[in-house]
Amino acid sequence: MGARDPYGPVHTAGNAVPPLDPDLAGALDDLDGIHPGIDLIRDGIRHLALDRHTADTTQTLLAALAGSAGADVITAIGHLVARLADADHNPALRALPFTVQKTARRHGEQAAYHLADPDLHQPASEASAAITGT
């Protein structure tokens, strides 16, 4: 007898992972060709959306994506936005007028602050907790 499949009977039509919905597919299409790093992010999102998951991996992914303020992808993106908007970390901005540099830095810091807001993370955290509670 073969090893037990942790995903159950995966070779049934009713258990197929559906294709991307139009909203997610469109958002990913809109990000095409901006930068190789963004293409990697798009590929990762697409892979996560179309991969087969267990309830446990789904719970973990929800927390890692947006449900654990300070230790999730949304928080990391906030820190990246702040870094890119700061001339001290992004030499491309150093030729801009100092007032523009300061304004960009302030807005980057605000983006990081808002993306770390616990209210932003609460729904994904609650979805993750709901799965854990089953």
N, CA, C and O atoms as a Tinker XYZ file with bonds, in Angstrom:
   536  protein
     1  N      0.838000   -1.180000    0.000000    73     2
     2  CA     0.000000    0.000000    0.000000    64     1     3
     3  C      0.883000    1.244000    0.000000    63     2     4     5
     4  O      1.901000    1.266000    0.693000    81     3
     5  N      0.523000    2.274000   -0.755000    73     3     6
     6  CA     1.313000    3.494000   -0.870000    64     5     7
     7  C      1.174000    4.390000    0.345000    63     6     8     9
     8  O      0.324000    4.163000    1.206000    81     7
     9  N      2.009000    5.399000    0.407000    73     7    10
    10  CA     1.950000    6.362000    1.501000    64     9    11
    11  C      0.644000    7.133000    1.443000    63    10    12    13
    12  O      0.111000    7.392000    0.363000    81    11
    13  N      0.133000    7.498000    2.608000    73    11    14
    14  CA    -1.109000    8.252000    2.684000    64    13    15
    15  C     -0.875000    9.661000    2.158000    63    14    16    17
    16  O      0.087000   10.326000    2.542000    81    15
    17  N     -1.759000   10.107000    1.278000    73    15    18
    18  CA    -1.658000   11.450000    0.706000    64    17    19
    19  C     -2.214000   12.445000    1.723000    63    18    20    21
    20  O     -3.393000   12.352000    2.065000    81    19
    21  N     -1.401000   13.410000    2.230000    73    19    22
    22  CA    -1.884000   14.344000    3.251000    64    21    23
    23  C     -2.971000   15.288000    2.741000    63    22    24    25
    24  O     -3.656000   15.923000    3.543000    81    23
    25  N     -3.139000   15.391000    1.433000    73    23    26
    26  CA    -4.134000   16.290000    0.862000    64    25    27
    27  C     -5.448000   15.580000    0.556000    63    26    28    29
    28  O     -6.396000   16.217000    0.094000    81    27
    29  N     -5.523000   14.280000    0.803000    73    27    30
    30  CA    -6.735000   13.537000    0.500000    64    29    31
    31  C     -6.760000   13.173000   -0.974000    63    30    32    33
    32  O     -5.734000   13.213000   -1.653000    81    31
    33  N     -7.934000   12.821000   -1.458000    73    31    34
    34  CA    -8.042000   12.420000   -2.878000    64    33    35
    35  C     -7.953000   13.646000   -3.787000    63    34    36    37
    36  O     -8.959000   14.303000   -4.056000    81    35
    37  N     -6.754000   13.944000   -4.250000    73    35    38
    38  CA    -6.546000   15.173000   -5.012000    64    37    39
    39  C     -6.919000   15.040000   -6.482000    63    38    40    41
    40  O     -7.009000   16.046000   -7.186000    81    39
    41  N     -7.135000   13.834000   -6.954000    73    39    42
    42  CA    -7.387000   13.635000   -8.371000    64    41    43
    43  C     -8.878000   13.547000   -8.680000    63    42    44    45
    44  O     -9.338000   12.670000   -9.411000    81    43
    45  N     -9.616000   14.489000   -8.093000    73    43    46
    46  CA   -11.038000   14.563000   -8.384000    64    45    47
    47  C    -11.365000   15.969000   -8.866000    63    46    48    49
    48  O    -10.741000   16.939000   -8.437000    81    47
    49  N    -12.328000   16.075000   -9.745000    73    47    50
    50  CA   -12.695000   17.384000  -10.302000    64    49    51
    51  C    -13.124000   18.356000   -9.211000    63    50    52    53
    52  O    -12.816000   19.546000   -9.288000    81    51
    53  N    -13.829000   17.866000   -8.198000    73    51    54
    54  CA   -14.308000   18.736000   -7.129000    64    53    55
    55  C    -13.217000   19.213000   -6.203000    63    54    56    57
    56  O    -13.440000   20.135000   -5.418000    81    55
    57  N    -12.047000   18.617000   -6.270000    73    55    58
    58  CA   -10.949000   18.992000   -5.399000    64    57    59
    59  C     -9.871000   19.786000   -6.145000    63    58    60    61
    60  O     -8.796000   20.033000   -5.599000    81    59
    61  N    -10.152000   20.180000   -7.373000    73    59    62
    62  CA    -9.174000   20.922000   -8.164000    64    61    63
    63  C     -9.024000   22.343000   -7.617000    63    62    64    65
    64  O     -9.995000   22.949000   -7.162000    81    63
    65  N     -7.801000   22.863000   -7.666000    73    63    66
    66  CA    -7.562000   24.258000   -7.295000    64    65    67
    67  C     -8.071000   25.109000   -8.454000    63    66    68    69
    68  O     -7.607000   24.943000   -9.582000    81    67
    69  N     -9.018000   26.019000   -8.199000    73    67    70
    70  CA    -9.557000   26.820000   -9.297000    64    69    71
    71  C     -8.541000   27.817000   -9.850000    63    70    72    73
    72  O     -7.571000   28.153000   -9.171000    81    71
    73  N     -8.756000   28.286000  -11.067000    73    71    74
    74  CA    -7.853000   29.298000  -11.632000    64    73    75
    75  C     -7.974000   30.609000  -10.858000    63    74    76    77
    76  O     -8.876000   30.779000  -10.037000    81    75
    77  N     -7.060000   31.523000  -11.130000    73    75    78
    78  CA    -7.106000   32.831000  -10.475000    64    77    79
    79  C     -8.410000   33.537000  -10.799000    63    78    80    81
    80  O     -8.909000   33.473000  -11.922000    81    79
    81  N     -8.954000   34.214000   -9.791000    73    79    82
    82  CA   -10.139000   35.030000  -10.035000    64    81    83
    83  C     -9.718000   36.287000  -10.792000    63    82    84    85
    84  O     -8.547000   36.665000  -10.760000    81    83
    85  N    -10.668000   36.938000  -11.475000    73    83    86
    86  CA   -10.311000   38.112000  -12.301000    64    85    87
    87  C     -9.642000   39.244000  -11.519000    63    86    88    89
    88  O     -8.771000   39.924000  -12.060000    81    87
    89  N    -10.027000   39.459000  -10.266000    73    87    90
    90  CA    -9.424000   40.553000   -9.488000    64    89    91
    91  C     -7.942000   40.298000   -9.235000    63    90    92    93
    92  O     -7.111000   41.180000   -9.450000    81    91
    93  N     -7.615000   39.096000   -8.781000    73    91    94
    94  CA    -6.213000   38.780000   -8.507000    64    93    95
    95  C     -5.411000   38.705000   -9.800000    63    94    96    97
    96  O     -4.302000   39.235000   -9.873000    81    95
    97  N     -5.953000   38.059000  -10.804000    73    95    98
    98  CA    -5.250000   37.963000  -12.093000    64    97    99
    99  C     -4.997000   39.352000  -12.673000    63    98   100   101
   100  O     -3.913000   39.622000  -13.189000    81    99
   101  N     -5.981000   40.222000  -12.591000    73    99   102
   102  CA    -5.827000   41.584000  -13.108000    64   101   103
   103  C     -4.792000   42.382000  -12.344000    63   102   104   105
   104  O     -4.001000   43.116000  -12.937000    81   103
   105  N     -4.798000   42.237000  -11.015000    73   103   106
   106  CA    -3.805000   42.953000  -10.201000    64   105   107
   107  C     -2.396000   42.483000  -10.551000    63   106   108   109
   108  O     -1.475000   43.294000  -10.654000    81   107
   109  N     -2.229000   41.176000  -10.732000    73   107   110
   110  CA    -0.914000   40.657000  -11.102000    64   109   111
   111  C     -0.510000   41.113000  -12.500000    63   110   112   113
   112  O      0.651000   41.448000  -12.732000    81   111
   113  N     -1.460000   41.128000  -13.431000    73   111   114
   114  CA    -1.173000   41.604000  -14.787000    64   113   115
   115  C     -0.742000   43.067000  -14.786000    63   114   116   117
   116  O      0.144000   43.457000  -15.546000    81   115
   117  N     -1.371000   43.879000  -13.928000    73   115   118
   118  CA    -1.042000   45.302000  -13.866000    64   117   119
   119  C      0.385000   45.547000  -13.377000    63   118   120   121
   120  O      0.952000   46.610000  -13.628000    81   119
   121  N      0.963000   44.575000  -12.683000    73   119   122
   122  CA     2.319000   44.724000  -12.150000    64   121   123
   123  C      3.391000   44.154000  -13.071000    63   122   124   125
   124  O      4.575000   44.157000  -12.732000    81   123
   125  N      2.975000   43.669000  -14.229000    73   123   126
   126  CA     3.900000   43.025000  -15.159000    64   125   127
   127  C      4.939000   43.996000  -15.699000    63   126   128   129
   128  O      4.606000   45.096000  -16.140000    81   127
   129  N      6.211000   43.575000  -15.662000    73   127   130
   130  CA     7.281000   44.311000  -16.325000    64   129   131
   131  C      7.808000   45.534000  -15.612000    63   130   132   133
   132  O      8.603000   46.276000  -16.189000    81   131
   133  N      7.399000   45.773000  -14.383000    73   131   134
   134  CA     7.870000   46.962000  -13.664000    64   133   135
   135  C      9.330000   46.805000  -13.251000    63   134   136   137
   136  O     10.131000   47.723000  -13.428000    81   135
   137  N      9.671000   45.645000  -12.702000    73   135   138
   138  CA    11.022000   45.376000  -12.210000    64   137   139
   139  C     11.125000   43.869000  -11.975000    63   138   140   141
   140  O     10.131000   43.237000  -11.617000    81   139
   141  N     12.302000   43.289000  -12.168000    73   139   142
   142  CA    12.435000   41.847000  -11.921000    64   141   143
   143  C     12.021000   41.433000  -10.504000    63   142   144   145
   144  O     11.490000   40.339000  -10.315000    81   143
   145  N     12.255000   42.287000   -9.519000    73   143   146
   146  CA    11.841000   41.983000   -8.145000    64   145   147
   147  C     10.329000   41.884000   -8.021000    63   146   148   149
   148  O      9.810000   41.002000   -7.338000    81   147
   149  N      9.621000   42.800000   -8.691000    73   147   150
   150  CA     8.151000   42.748000   -8.691000    64   149   151
   151  C      7.679000   41.499000   -9.419000    63   150   152   153
   152  O      6.693000   40.882000   -9.018000    81   151
   153  N      8.383000   41.119000  -10.500000    73   151   154
   154  CA     8.013000   39.883000  -11.208000    64   153   155
   155  C      8.162000   38.670000  -10.293000    63   154   156   157
   156  O      7.346000   37.752000  -10.357000    81   155
   157  N      9.177000   38.651000   -9.455000    73   155   158
   158  CA     9.334000   37.555000   -8.496000    64   157   159
   159  C      8.187000   37.532000   -7.485000    63   158   160   161
   160  O      7.675000   36.468000   -7.139000    81   159
   161  N      7.798000   38.702000   -7.024000    73   159   162
   162  CA     6.669000   38.798000   -6.101000    64   161   163
   163  C      5.397000   38.296000   -6.782000    63   162   164   165
   164  O      4.631000   37.533000   -6.193000    81   163
   165  N      5.177000   38.726000   -8.023000    73   163   166
   166  CA     4.004000   38.259000   -8.782000    64   165   167
   167  C      4.023000   36.741000   -8.897000    63   166   168   169
   168  O      3.007000   36.082000   -8.679000    81   167
   169  N      5.187000   36.189000   -9.242000    73   167   170
   170  CA     5.302000   34.734000   -9.366000    64   169   171
   171  C      4.998000   34.048000   -8.041000    63   170   172   173
   172  O      4.326000   33.017000   -8.012000    81   171
   173  N      5.491000   34.614000   -6.947000    73   171   174
   174  CA     5.229000   34.040000   -5.629000    64   173   175
   175  C      3.758000   34.076000   -5.272000    63   174   176   177
   176  O      3.216000   33.097000   -4.760000    81   175
   177  N      3.110000   35.196000   -5.539000    73   175   178
   178  CA     1.672000   35.308000   -5.260000    64   177   179
   179  C      0.896000   34.311000   -6.105000    63   178   180   181
   180  O      0.005000   33.626000   -5.605000    81   179
   181  N      1.231000   34.230000   -7.370000    73   179   182
   182  CA     0.554000   33.279000   -8.259000    64   181   183
   183  C      0.760000   31.846000   -7.768000    63   182   184   185
   184  O     -0.179000   31.050000   -7.742000    81   183
   185  N      1.988000   31.527000   -7.380000    73   183   186
   186  CA     2.277000   30.184000   -6.875000    64   185   187
   187  C      1.462000   29.889000   -5.617000    63   186   188   189
   188  O      0.872000   28.815000   -5.498000    81   187
   189  N      1.428000   30.831000   -4.685000    73   187   190
   190  CA     0.655000   30.640000   -3.459000    64   189   191
   191  C     -0.837000   30.483000   -3.754000    63   190   192   193
   192  O     -1.521000   29.684000   -3.114000    81   191
   193  N     -1.335000   31.245000   -4.721000    73   191   194
   194  CA    -2.757000   31.193000   -5.044000    64   193   195
   195  C     -3.157000   29.887000   -5.722000    63   194   196   197
   196  O     -4.277000   29.412000   -5.534000    81   195
   197  N     -2.266000   29.308000   -6.500000    73   195   198
   198  CA    -2.610000   28.126000   -7.296000    64   197   199
   199  C     -2.084000   26.817000   -6.710000    63   198   200   201
   200  O     -2.386000   25.742000   -7.229000    81   199
   201  N     -1.303000   26.897000   -5.638000    73   199   202
   202  CA    -0.762000   25.700000   -5.018000    64   201   203
   203  C     -1.850000   25.026000   -4.176000    63   202   204   205
   204  O     -2.819000   25.664000   -3.765000    81   203
   205  N     -1.675000   23.757000   -3.935000    73   203   206
   206  CA    -2.595000   23.010000   -3.079000    64   205   207
   207  C     -2.060000   23.117000   -1.652000    63   206   208   209
   208  O     -0.883000   22.852000   -1.405000    81   207
   209  N     -2.928000   23.505000   -0.715000    73   207   210
   210  CA    -2.537000   23.710000    0.677000    64   209   211
   211  C     -3.335000   22.801000    1.599000    63   210   212   213
   212  O     -4.417000   22.329000    1.252000    81   211
   213  N     -2.781000   22.568000    2.775000    73   211   214
   214  CA    -3.529000   21.936000    3.856000    64   213   215
   215  C     -4.144000   23.069000    4.690000    63   214   216   217
   216  O     -3.822000   24.239000    4.487000    81   215
   217  N     -5.016000   22.717000    5.613000    73   215   218
   218  CA    -5.564000   23.733000    6.516000    64   217   219
   219  C     -4.435000   24.356000    7.339000    63   218   220   221
   220  O     -4.445000   25.559000    7.597000    81   219
   221  N     -3.473000   23.544000    7.747000    73   219   222
   222  CA    -2.356000   24.044000    8.545000    64   221   223
   223  C     -1.491000   25.020000    7.756000    63   222   224   225
   224  O     -1.133000   26.078000    8.273000    81   223
   225  N     -1.151000   24.684000    6.512000    73   223   226
   226  CA    -0.328000   25.611000    5.730000    64   225   227
   227  C     -1.124000   26.864000    5.379000    63   226   228   229
   228  O     -0.554000   27.952000    5.295000    81   227
   229  N     -2.423000   26.728000    5.176000    73   227   230
   230  CA    -3.262000   27.905000    4.906000    64   229   231
   231  C     -3.243000   28.847000    6.101000    63   230   232   233
   232  O     -3.100000   30.059000    5.942000    81   231
   233  N     -3.386000   28.292000    7.289000    73   231   234
   234  CA    -3.358000   29.086000    8.510000    64   233   235
   235  C     -2.030000   29.821000    8.635000    63   234   236   237
   236  O     -1.999000   31.009000    8.953000    81   235
   237  N     -0.954000   29.122000    8.388000    73   235   238
   238  CA     0.380000   29.721000    8.483000    64   237   239
   239  C      0.569000   30.806000    7.429000    63   238   240   241
   240  O      1.124000   31.866000    7.718000    81   239
   241  N      0.108000   30.543000    6.208000    73   239   242
   242  CA     0.244000   31.540000    5.135000    64   241   243
   243  C     -0.553000   32.802000    5.436000    63   242   244   245
   244  O     -0.066000   33.906000    5.190000    81   243
   245  N     -1.761000   32.664000    5.961000    73   243   246
   246  CA    -2.555000   33.849000    6.297000    64   245   247
   247  C     -1.823000   34.715000    7.320000    63   246   248   249
   248  O     -1.796000   35.939000    7.198000    81   247
   249  N     -1.232000   34.076000    8.324000    73   247   250
   250  CA    -0.476000   34.826000    9.328000    64   249   251
   251  C      0.766000   35.460000    8.715000    63   250   252   253
   252  O      1.082000   36.614000    9.003000    81   251
   253  N      1.470000   34.708000    7.872000    73   251   254
   254  CA     2.711000   35.217000    7.285000    64   253   255
   255  C      2.467000   36.320000    6.268000    63   254   256   257
   256  O      3.300000   37.214000    6.115000    81   255
   257  N      1.353000   36.274000    5.580000    73   255   258
   258  CA     1.063000   37.295000    4.571000    64   257   259
   259  C      0.603000   38.599000    5.208000    63   258   260   261
   260  O      1.107000   39.668000    4.864000    81   259
   261  N     -0.349000   38.521000    6.133000    73   259   262
   262  CA    -0.916000   39.773000    6.635000    64   261   263
   263  C     -1.469000   39.676000    8.045000    63   262   264   265
   264  O     -2.074000   40.636000    8.521000    81   263
   265  N     -1.289000   38.565000    8.728000    73   263   266
   266  CA    -1.974000   38.386000    9.997000    64   265   267
   267  C     -1.115000   38.465000   11.229000    63   266   268   269
   268  O     -1.576000   38.132000   12.321000    81   267
   269  N      0.112000   38.894000   11.092000    73   267   270
   270  CA     1.020000   38.932000   12.234000    64   269   271
   271  C      1.830000   40.220000   12.171000    63   270   272   273
   272  O      2.994000   40.212000   11.772000    81   271
   273  N      1.216000   41.308000   12.560000    73   271   274
   274  CA     1.854000   42.623000   12.463000    64   273   275
   275  C      3.265000   42.585000   13.028000    63   274   276   277
   276  O      3.486000   42.166000   14.165000    81   275
   277  N      4.201000   43.023000   12.225000    73   275   278
   278  CA     5.600000   43.030000   12.622000    64   277   279
   279  C      6.365000   41.837000   12.102000    63   278   280   281
   280  O      7.594000   41.867000   12.053000    81   279
   281  N      5.665000   40.784000   11.712000    73   279   282
   282  CA     6.333000   39.569000   11.233000    64   281   283
   283  C      5.571000   38.987000   10.052000    63   282   284   285
   284  O      5.340000   37.780000    9.977000    81   283
   285  N      5.185000   39.859000    9.134000    73   283   286
   286  CA     4.450000   39.386000    7.967000    64   285   287
   287  C      4.860000   40.157000    6.716000    63   286   288   289
   288  O      5.606000   41.134000    6.790000    81   287
   289  N      4.370000   39.712000    5.585000    73   287   290
   290  CA     4.751000   40.300000    4.303000    64   289   291
   291  C      4.311000   41.762000    4.211000    63   290   292   293
   292  O      5.048000   42.594000    3.682000    81   291
   293  N      3.137000   42.078000    4.710000    73   291   294
   294  CA     2.650000   43.469000    4.657000    64   293   295
   295  C      3.615000   44.388000    5.416000    63   294   296   297
   296  O      3.944000   45.471000    4.931000    81   295
   297  N      4.063000   43.969000    6.587000    73   295   298
   298  CA     5.008000   44.775000    7.359000    64   297   299
   299  C      6.330000   44.919000    6.607000    63   298   300   301
   300  O      6.910000   46.004000    6.564000    81   299
   301  N      6.803000   43.826000    6.018000    73   299   302
   302  CA     8.051000   43.886000    5.251000    64   301   303
   303  C      7.919000   44.848000    4.078000    63   302   304   305
   304  O      8.857000   45.589000    3.783000    81   303
   305  N      6.787000   44.850000    3.413000    73   303   306
   306  CA     6.562000   45.781000    2.301000    64   305   307
   307  C      6.571000   47.223000    2.817000    63   306   308   309
   308  O      7.121000   48.112000    2.166000    81   307
   309  N      5.971000   47.450000    3.968000    73   307   310
   310  CA     6.010000   48.789000    4.558000    64   309   311
   311  C      7.431000   49.255000    4.806000    63   310   312   313
   312  O      7.770000   50.402000    4.515000    81   311
   313  N      8.258000   48.381000    5.337000    73   311   314
   314  CA     9.668000   48.740000    5.571000    64   313   315
   315  C     10.398000   48.983000    4.245000    63   314   316   317
   316  O     11.251000   49.866000    4.160000    81   315
   317  N     10.070000   48.214000    3.226000    73   315   318
   318  CA    10.692000   48.417000    1.909000    64   317   319
   319  C     10.283000   49.767000    1.321000    63   318   320   321
   320  O     11.115000   50.477000    0.756000    81   319
   321  N      9.003000   50.122000    1.454000    73   319   322
   322  CA     8.539000   51.423000    0.958000    64   321   323
   323  C      9.301000   52.542000    1.659000    63   322   324   325
   324  O      9.764000   53.482000    1.013000    81   323
   325  N      9.431000   52.441000    2.975000    73   323   326
   326  CA    10.162000   53.467000    3.723000    64   325   327
   327  C     11.616000   53.539000    3.257000    63   326   328   329
   328  O     12.170000   54.628000    3.110000    81   327
   329  N     12.226000   52.391000    3.027000    73   327   330
   330  CA    13.627000   52.373000    2.575000    64   329   331
   331  C     13.775000   53.013000    1.193000    63   330   332   333
   332  O     14.675000   53.825000    0.978000    81   331
   333  N     12.895000   52.648000    0.260000    73   331   334
   334  CA    12.991000   53.190000   -1.096000    64   333   335
   335  C     12.730000   54.693000   -1.140000    63   334   336   337
   336  O     13.240000   55.388000   -2.018000    81   335
   337  N     11.942000   55.192000   -0.202000    73   335   338
   338  CA    11.604000   56.619000   -0.180000    64   337   339
   339  C     12.622000   57.456000    0.584000    63   338   340   341
   340  O     12.463000   58.672000    0.693000    81   339
   341  N     13.664000   56.824000    1.114000    73   339   342
   342  CA    14.657000   57.499000    1.943000    64   341   343
   343  C     15.979000   57.628000    1.173000    63   342   344   345
   344  O     16.595000   56.626000    0.812000    81   343
   345  N     16.399000   58.852000    0.930000    73   343   346
   346  CA    17.636000   59.092000    0.179000    64   345   347
   347  C     18.861000   58.517000    0.888000    63   346   348   349
   348  O     19.864000   58.234000    0.232000    81   347
   349  N     18.806000   58.339000    2.195000    73   347   350
   350  CA    19.925000   57.725000    2.909000    64   349   351
   351  C     20.107000   56.259000    2.512000    63   350   352   353
   352  O     21.207000   55.717000    2.618000    81   351
   353  N     19.035000   55.624000    2.057000    73   351   354
   354  CA    19.076000   54.211000    1.660000    64   353   355
   355  C     18.918000   54.013000    0.159000    63   354   356   357
   356  O     19.187000   52.926000   -0.353000    81   355
   357  N     18.492000   55.035000   -0.539000    73   355   358
   358  CA    18.262000   54.937000   -1.981000    64   357   359
   359  C     19.016000   56.071000   -2.682000    63   358   360   361
   360  O     18.505000   57.187000   -2.776000    81   359
   361  N     20.203000   55.798000   -3.165000    73   359   362
   362  CA    21.028000   56.829000   -3.794000    64   361   363
   363  C     20.348000   57.524000   -4.980000    63   362   364   365
   364  O     20.724000   58.645000   -5.323000    81   363
   365  N     19.364000   56.891000   -5.607000    73   363   366
   366  CA    18.688000   57.507000   -6.744000    64   365   367
   367  C     17.986000   58.807000   -6.354000    63   366   368   369
   368  O     17.736000   59.656000   -7.210000    81   367
   369  N     17.671000   58.966000   -5.076000    73   367   370
   370  CA    16.953000   60.170000   -4.631000    64   369   371
   371  C     17.884000   61.304000   -4.207000    63   370   372   373
   372  O     17.426000   62.420000   -3.963000    81   371
   373  N     19.158000   61.034000   -4.119000    73   371   374
   374  CA    20.095000   62.027000   -3.577000    64   373   375
   375  C     20.280000   63.250000   -4.464000    63   374   376   377
   376  O     20.697000   64.300000   -3.976000    81   375
   377  N     19.985000   63.142000   -5.732000    73   375   378
   378  CA    20.117000   64.287000   -6.634000    64   377   379
   379  C     18.879000   65.193000   -6.584000    63   378   380   381
   380  O     18.893000   66.284000   -7.154000    81   379
   381  N     17.837000   64.763000   -5.926000    73   379   382
   382  CA    16.620000   65.573000   -5.822000    64   381   383
   383  C     16.822000   66.703000   -4.820000    63   382   384   385
   384  O     17.670000   66.603000   -3.933000    81   383
   385  N     16.046000   67.781000   -4.955000    73   383   386
   386  CA    16.134000   68.850000   -3.955000    64   385   387
   387  C     15.880000   68.298000   -2.546000    63   386   388   389
   388  O     15.092000   67.369000   -2.367000    81   387
   389  N     16.545000   68.870000   -1.570000    73   387   390
   390  CA    16.457000   68.373000   -0.200000    64   389   391
   391  C     15.011000   68.341000    0.301000    63   390   392   393
   392  O     14.619000   67.402000    0.994000    81   391
   393  N     14.222000   69.353000   -0.043000    73   391   394
   394  CA    12.827000   69.367000    0.414000    64   393   395
   395  C     12.037000   68.196000   -0.173000    63   394   396   397
   396  O     11.170000   67.635000    0.497000    81   395
   397  N     12.331000   67.829000   -1.410000    73   395   398
   398  CA    11.668000   66.682000   -2.031000    64   397   399
   399  C     12.114000   65.396000   -1.330000    63   398   400   401
   400  O     11.300000   64.507000   -1.080000    81   399
   401  N     13.397000   65.301000   -1.018000    73   399   402
   402  CA    13.897000   64.127000   -0.297000    64   401   403
   403  C     13.187000   63.975000    1.053000    63   402   404   405
   404  O     12.764000   62.880000    1.424000    81   403
   405  N     13.066000   65.077000    1.770000    73   403   406
   406  CA    12.405000   65.045000    3.079000    64   405   407
   407  C     10.946000   64.638000    2.949000    63   406   408   409
   408  O     10.447000   63.848000    3.750000    81   407
   409  N     10.263000   65.170000    1.950000    73   407   410
   410  CA     8.853000   64.837000    1.749000    64   409   411
   411  C      8.689000   63.366000    1.391000    63   410   412   413
   412  O      7.809000   62.691000    1.926000    81   411
   413  N      9.525000   62.870000    0.496000    73   411   414
   414  CA     9.457000   61.462000    0.112000    64   413   415
   415  C      9.726000   60.570000    1.326000    63   414   416   417
   416  O      9.027000   59.579000    1.540000    81   415
   417  N     10.722000   60.920000    2.106000    73   415   418
   418  CA    11.055000   60.130000    3.298000    64   417   419
   419  C      9.891000   60.114000    4.283000    63   418   420   421
   420  O      9.547000   59.062000    4.822000    81   419
   421  N      9.288000   61.271000    4.520000    73   419   422
   422  CA     8.158000   61.355000    5.458000    64   421   423
   423  C      7.009000   60.476000    4.994000    63   422   424   425
   424  O      6.422000   59.742000    5.789000    81   423
   425  N      6.687000   60.550000    3.702000    73   423   426
   426  CA     5.586000   59.728000    3.181000    64   425   427
   427  C      5.925000   58.235000    3.241000    63   426   428   429
   428  O      5.052000   57.411000    3.515000    81   427
   429  N      7.173000   57.891000    2.989000    73   427   430
   430  CA     7.594000   56.493000    3.111000    64   429   431
   431  C      7.458000   55.982000    4.536000    63   430   432   433
   432  O      7.000000   54.864000    4.769000    81   431
   433  N      7.866000   56.824000    5.490000    73   431   434
   434  CA     7.728000   56.457000    6.897000    64   433   435
   435  C      6.254000   56.316000    7.281000    63   434   436   437
   436  O      5.892000   55.416000    8.040000    81   435
   437  N      5.403000   57.204000    6.756000    73   435   438
   438  CA     3.971000   57.104000    7.033000    64   437   439
   439  C      3.387000   55.825000    6.446000    63   438   440   441
   440  O      2.540000   55.184000    7.068000    81   439
   441  N      3.836000   55.452000    5.250000    73   439   442
   442  CA     3.351000   54.212000    4.635000    64   441   443
   443  C      3.716000   53.020000    5.514000    63   442   444   445
   444  O      2.878000   52.151000    5.759000    81   443
   445  N      4.957000   52.972000    5.990000    73   443   446
   446  CA     5.389000   51.874000    6.859000    64   445   447
   447  C      4.563000   51.849000    8.145000    63   446   448   449
   448  O      4.166000   50.782000    8.613000    81   447
   449  N      4.308000   53.025000    8.708000    73   447   450
   450  CA     3.509000   53.122000    9.929000    64   449   451
   451  C      2.095000   52.591000    9.689000    63   450   452   453
   452  O      1.588000   51.793000   10.477000    81   451
   453  N      1.466000   53.031000    8.611000    73   451   454
   454  CA     0.093000   52.605000    8.328000    64   453   455
   455  C      0.008000   51.117000    7.973000    63   454   456   457
   456  O     -0.956000   50.442000    8.332000    81   455
   457  N      1.018000   50.616000    7.270000    73   455   458
   458  CA     1.006000   49.188000    6.916000    64   457   459
   459  C      1.286000   48.298000    8.136000    63   458   460   461
   460  O      1.054000   47.091000    8.082000    81   459
   461  N      1.777000   48.879000    9.224000    73   459   462
   462  CA     1.981000   48.127000   10.463000    64   461   463
   463  C      0.779000   48.242000   11.403000    63   462   464   465
   464  O      0.785000   47.642000   12.478000    81   463
   465  N     -0.234000   48.989000   11.025000    73   463   466
   466  CA    -1.417000   49.187000   11.865000    64   465   467
   467  C     -2.072000   47.844000   12.183000    63   466   468   469
   468  O     -2.404000   47.095000   11.265000    81   467
   469  N     -2.263000   47.525000   13.463000    73   467   470
   470  CA    -2.893000   46.252000   13.834000    64   469   471
   471  C     -4.272000   46.043000   13.208000    63   470   472   473
   472  O     -4.658000   44.905000   12.939000    81   471
   473  N     -5.017000   47.118000   12.972000    73   471   474
   474  CA    -6.335000   46.982000   12.343000    64   473   475
   475  C     -6.231000   46.425000   10.922000    63   474   476   477
   476  O     -7.141000   45.742000   10.453000    81   475
   477  N     -5.134000   46.715000   10.246000    73   475   478
   478  CA    -4.918000   46.194000    8.899000    64   477   479
   479  C     -4.679000   44.686000    8.943000    63   478   480   481
   480  O     -5.058000   43.967000    8.018000    81   479
   481  N     -4.063000   44.216000    9.999000    73   479   482
   482  CA    -3.682000   42.813000   10.118000    64   481   483
   483  C     -4.759000   41.952000   10.786000    63   482   484   485
   484  O     -4.738000   40.727000   10.664000    81   483
   485  N     -5.690000   42.583000   11.484000    73   483   486
   486  CA    -6.666000   41.840000   12.278000    64   485   487
   487  C     -7.511000   40.861000   11.464000    63   486   488   489
   488  O     -7.672000   39.723000   11.905000    81   487
   489  N     -8.063000   41.230000   10.299000    73   487   490
   490  CA    -8.886000   40.250000    9.578000    64   489   491
   491  C     -8.130000   38.983000    9.162000    63   490   492   493
   492  O     -8.664000   37.880000    9.275000    81   491
   493  N     -6.904000   39.136000    8.685000    73   491   494
   494  CA    -6.122000   37.951000    8.307000    64   493   495
   495  C     -5.751000   37.144000    9.537000    63   494   496   497
   496  O     -5.735000   35.914000    9.494000    81   495
   497  N     -5.453000   37.825000   10.626000    73   495   498
   498  CA    -5.137000   37.147000   11.884000    64   497   499
   499  C     -6.343000   36.346000   12.368000    63   498   500   501
   500  O     -6.204000   35.208000   12.816000    81   499
   501  N     -7.517000   36.947000   12.276000    73   499   502
   502  CA    -8.731000   36.253000   12.702000    64   501   503
   503  C     -9.063000   35.077000   11.789000    63   502   504   505
   504  O     -9.532000   34.038000   12.254000    81   503
   505  N     -8.819000   35.241000   10.491000    73   503   506
   506  CA    -9.023000   34.109000    9.565000    64   505   507
   507  C     -8.070000   32.976000    9.912000    63   506   508   509
   508  O     -8.460000   31.808000    9.920000    81   507
   509  N     -6.830000   33.321000   10.197000    73   507   510
   510  CA    -5.836000   32.321000   10.597000    64   509   511
   511  C     -6.255000   31.630000   11.884000    63   510   512   513
   512  O     -6.191000   30.405000   11.989000    81   511
   513  N     -6.680000   32.411000   12.853000    73   511   514
   514  CA    -7.107000   31.838000   14.141000    64   513   515
   515  C     -8.345000   30.967000   13.981000    63   514   516   517
   516  O     -8.472000   29.948000   14.660000    81   515
   517  N     -9.246000   31.346000   13.110000    73   515   518
   518  CA   -10.452000   30.547000   12.883000    64   517   519
   519  C    -10.085000   29.167000   12.357000    63   518   520   521
   520  O    -10.700000   28.170000   12.735000    81   519
   521  N     -9.086000   29.109000   11.487000    73   519   522
   522  CA    -8.649000   27.825000   10.928000    64   521   523
   523  C     -7.971000   27.005000   12.012000    63   522   524   525
   524  O     -8.191000   25.797000   12.101000    81   523
   525  N     -7.155000   27.638000   12.833000    73   523   526
   526  CA    -6.466000   26.944000   13.923000    64   525   527
   527  C     -7.474000   26.373000   14.907000    63   526   528   529
   528  O     -7.266000   25.298000   15.469000    81   527
   529  N     -8.566000   27.097000   15.111000    73   527   530
   530  CA    -9.576000   26.678000   16.080000    64   529   531
   531  C    -10.425000   25.510000   15.629000    63   530   532   533
   532  O    -11.214000   24.988000   16.417000    81   531
   533  N    -10.287000   25.077000   14.365000    73   531   534
   534  CA   -11.127000   23.967000   13.907000    64   533   535
   535  C    -10.619000   22.644000   14.384000    63   534   536
   536  O    -11.215000   21.610000   14.083000    81   535
